[in-house]
Amino acid sequence: MKIGVLSRNGKLYSTKRLVEAARERGHEAKVVDVLKCYMNITANNPAVFYTSRGTEAPEELVFDAVIPRIGASVTAYGCAVLRQFEVAGTYSVSESIAITRSRDKLRAHQLLARKGIGQPVTSYAHSADATDDLIRSVGGAPVVVKILASTQGNGVVLAETRKAAESLINAFRGLEADFLVQEFIKEAGGSDIRCFVIGEKVVAAMQRNAAPGEFRSNLHRGGKAEIIKLRPDERRLAIKAAKVMGLDVAGVDLIRSSHGPLVLEVNSSPGLEGIETATGKDIAGAIIEHIEKGALKGPNKTRGKG
């Protein structure tokens, strides 16, 4: 097969591993920067062209399958390019609608809630008059305030007192930032669990522990990872959350609370370095194997709705 990896940086660990895994299994693999693509939107010959080679003529990209590794900052254009591949009948390991659905944190929380998936209590409002109600509805301080566009722990802040929460909420409103107010799960102790889901199976899991003095467990924030054995209910929850988002490959972040596992987030482009290092598993190879099975069935259809 000819496989395209849609990534702006071919030197990133995840991108390199996917290319290596594809070639090891006998496939052609090419890294494509989505911002260097343009589209020919026609009914008879939908096409994507690549302009990376300077003065040479643009290259029409034809792949049997694509792996989207689209950064949050280029979600809109990246998904437009991915959608054009889908229009042309190319198999994608995750479809554009599923990626945009998961990237919209508010929409994702609403879809997960509709399917009865446990999450920390979360509130959202536009009016400045609702500040007290927002804090009260999630059980009072401490609370977590998240900007909707946050990634890798950026834009996620813990307000330990009611006064701090009020100040933070009002500051975000002053910046006209869209944000959520969320229950703080104290008993998690600064740890969460990343479940790597491929198809309808959790292929690997790791526990991420926050650095001293930090409540965010993201590895980019100095968190440490270790292998962990999932409980059956956690495994089922991760698979269901990925399915609700319509993602065939997803990083589902869980947290253990006093009333059971809760979903924090469903990531459509989960990094491979942390999970492969912590578990010793060939996650990139598992993704390519999944593509081999899926591409034989033709273009995929997003499973989730909304």
SEGUVEX-163575 format. One record per residue (C-alpha): y, z, x; residue number from 1; residue in one letter. Coordinates in steps of 0.1 Angstrom, whole numbers. Layout:
BEGIN
    py    pz    px lotor kolpa
     Y     Z     X   NUM     a
...
//
This chain:
BEGIN
    py    pz    px lotor kolpa
     0     0     0     1     m
    37    -4     9     2     k
    53    30     4     3     i
    91    36     4     4     g
   104    71    13     5     v
   138    74    -3     6     l
   156    97    22     7     s
   190    96    38     8     r
   176   110    71     9     n
   144    97    87    10     g
   145   126   112    11     k
   140   153    87    12     l
   107   171    89    13     y
    96   163    54    14     s
   105   126    57    15     t
    87   123    90    16     k
    56   140    78    17     r
    54   118    47    18     l
    57    86    68    19     v
    31    99    93    20     e
     7   109    65    21     a
    11    75    48    22     a
     4    56    81    23     r
   -25    78    90    24     e
   -41    68    57    25     r
   -36    31    64    26     g
    -4    24    45    27     h
    29     8    54    28     e
    58    33    51    29     a
    95    27    53    30     k
   124    52    51    31     v
   152    39    28    32     v
   187    54    26    33     d
   196    52   -11    34     v
   233    49    -3    35     l
   226    17    16    36     k
   209     1   -14    37     c
   224   -20   -42    38     y
   209   -32   -74    39     m
   205   -65   -92    40     n
   203   -55  -128    41     i
   187   -83  -148    42     t
   161   -86  -174    43     a
   140  -112  -156    44     n
   141  -101  -120    45     n
   153   -64  -115    46     p
   156   -58   -78    47     a
   168   -34   -51    48     v
   184   -47   -19    49     f
   189   -29    14    50     y
   219   -35    36    51     t
   211   -14    67    52     s
   208   -42    92    53     r
   245   -50    98    54     g
   253   -87    95    55     t
   218   -98    86    56     e
   211  -108    51    57     a
   202   -80    27    58     p
   165   -72    24    59     e
   149   -71   -10    60     e
   128   -40   -12    61     l
    94   -44   -28    62     v
    71   -14   -27    63     f
    39    -4   -44    64     d
    51    32   -46    65     a
    81    53   -37    66     v
    86    89   -28    67     i
   120   102   -38    68     p
   135   127   -13    69     r
   170   125   -29    70     i
   195   151   -18    71     g
   214   171   -44    72     a
   248   156   -33    73     s
   236   121   -41    74     v
   215   128   -72    75     t
   234   104   -95    76     a
   233    73   -73    77     y
   199    81   -58    78     g
   183    84   -93    79     c
   200    51  -103    80     a
   183    34   -74    81     v
   150    51   -82    82     l
   154    40  -119    83     r
   158     4  -107    84     q
   125     6   -89    85     f
   109    20  -121    86     e
   124    -9  -141    87     v
   107   -32  -117    88     a
    73   -14  -123    89     g
    71     5   -90    90     t
    51    37   -91    91     y
    72    68   -83    92     s
    57   102   -74    93     v
    84   118   -95    94     s
   105    98  -120    95     e
   143    97  -121    96     s
   146   114  -155    97     i
   124   143  -143    98     a
   146   147  -112    99     i
   179   147  -131   100     t
   164   171  -156   101     r
   153   196  -129   102     s
   186   193  -110   103     r
   206   204  -141   104     d
   199   241  -139   105     k
   212   249  -174   106     l
   191   221  -189   107     r
   161   232  -169   108     a
   163   268  -181   109     h
   167   256  -217   110     q
   137   233  -215   111     l
   115   260  -199   112     l
   126   285  -225   113     a
   117   261  -253   114     r
    82   260  -240   115     k
    79   297  -238   116     g
    80   300  -200   117     i
    92   334  -188   118     g
   124   335  -168   119     q
   150   361  -158   120     p
   174   366  -188   121     v
   201   340  -183   122     t
   235   336  -200   123     s
   261   308  -200   124     y
   295   306  -217   125     a
   328   286  -214   126     h
   353   311  -227   127     s
   369   337  -205   128     a
   367   361  -234   129     d
   329   361  -232   130     a
   328   379  -197   131     t
   318   413  -211   132     d
   292   397  -234   133     d
   277   377  -205   134     l
   272   408  -184   135     i
   258   428  -213   136     r
   234   401  -225   137     s
   215   401  -191   138     v
   212   439  -191   139     g
   244   448  -172   140     g
   251   451  -134   141     a
   237   442  -110   142     p
   237   406  -120   143     v
   232   373  -102   144     v
   258   346  -106   145     v
   247   310   -99   146     k
   268   279   -97   147     i
   249   251  -115   148     l
   250   228   -85   149     a
   237   254   -61   150     s
   210   245   -36   151     t
   191   264    -8   152     q
   208   296   -19   153     g
   243   284   -16   154     n
   265   293   -46   155     g
   242   322   -55   156     v
   259   356   -54   157     v
   247   391   -63   158     l
   273   413   -80   159     a
   262   449   -77   160     e
   287   465  -100   161     t
   302   456  -133   162     r
   336   454  -118   163     k
   323   430   -91   164     a
   306   409  -117   165     a
   338   406  -138   166     e
   358   396  -107   167     s
   332   371   -96   168     l
   329   355  -130   169     i
   367   353  -134   170     n
   370   338   -99   171     a
   344   311  -107   172     f
   362   303  -140   173     r
   395   300  -120   174     g
   378   274   -98   175     l
   365   256  -130   176     e
   330   259  -117   177     a
   300   258  -141   178     d
   278   288  -135   179     f
   250   310  -150   180     l
   248   348  -151   181     v
   213   360  -146   182     q
   193   393  -148   183     e
   187   408  -113   184     f
   150   416  -108   185     i
   152   446   -86   186     k
   115   453   -83   187     e
   110   419   -66   188     a
   125   435   -35   189     g
   141   403   -22   190     g
   109   383   -23   191     s
    98   353   -43   192     d
    69   329   -43   193     i
    71   291   -37   194     r
    42   273   -54   195     c
    37   237   -43   196     f
    24   217   -73   197     v
     8   183   -70   198     i
    -4   167  -102   199     g
   -19   196  -122   200     e
   -29   218   -93   201     k
   -11   243   -70   202     v
   -22   231   -36   203     v
    -4   258   -16   204     a
    17   289   -21   205     a
    38   311     2   206     m
    58   343    -3   207     q
    93   342    10   208     r
   109   375    21   209     n
   147   379    24   210     a
   163   387    57   211     a
   176   423    61   212     p
   207   428    41   213     g
   201   396    21   214     e
   188   393   -15   215     f
   182   355   -13   216     r
   148   346     1   217     s
   155   310    10   218     n
   142   300    44   219     l
   175   283    50   220     h
   192   318    46   221     r
   169   334    72   222     g
   140   343    50   223     g
   105   346    64   224     k
    74   330    49   225     a
    38   341    47   226     e
     7   329    29   227     i
     0   346    -4   228     i
   -29   346   -29   229     k
   -17   337   -63   230     l
   -29   354   -94   231     r
   -44   332  -122   232     p
   -14   337  -145   233     d
    10   327  -117   234     e
    -9   296  -110   235     r
    -9   286  -147   236     r
    28   293  -150   237     l
    37   272  -120   238     a
    16   242  -132   239     i
    31   245  -167   240     k
    67   247  -154   241     a
    62   215  -133   242     a
    47   198  -163   243     k
    76   207  -186   244     v
   100   192  -160   245     m
    78   161  -159   246     g
    73   164  -121   247     l
    41   154  -104   248     d
    53   170   -72   249     v
    73   201   -74   250     a
    82   234   -57   251     g
    81   261   -84   252     v
    97   293   -74   253     d
    84   324   -91   254     l
    93   361   -89   255     i
    71   391   -97   256     r
    87   414  -123   257     s
    76   445  -141   258     s
    68   423  -171   259     h
    49   396  -153   260     g
    57   365  -133   261     p
    90   347  -140   262     l
   102   312  -131   263     v
   134   311  -110   264     l
   136   273  -104   265     e
   117   241  -103   266     v
   125   220   -73   267     n
   120   182   -74   268     s
   123   177   -36   269     s
   105   207   -21   270     p
   106   209    17   271     g
    73   206    35   272     l
    81   224    68   273     e
    80   260    55   274     g
    49   256    33   275     i
    29   236    59   276     e
    38   261    86   277     t
    30   292    65   278     a
    -3   278    50   279     t
   -15   254    77   280     g
   -22   229    50   281     k
   -16   191    51   282     d
     8   189    21   283     i
    21   155    31   284     a
   -14   141    31   285     g
   -21   156    -3   286     a
    10   138   -17   287     i
    -1   105    -3   288     i
   -36   110   -17   289     e
   -20   117   -51   290     h
     0    85   -49   291     i
   -31    65   -41   292     e
   -47    78   -73   293     k
   -16    74   -94   294     g
    -5    39   -82   295     a
   -38    24   -93   296     l
   -29    33  -128   297     k
     4    15  -127   298     g
    39    29  -134   299     p
    39    65  -143   300     n
    54    80  -175   301     k
    74   112  -175   302     t
    54   139  -192   303     r
    82   163  -202   304     g
   108   156  -228   305     k
   144   166  -233   306     g
//
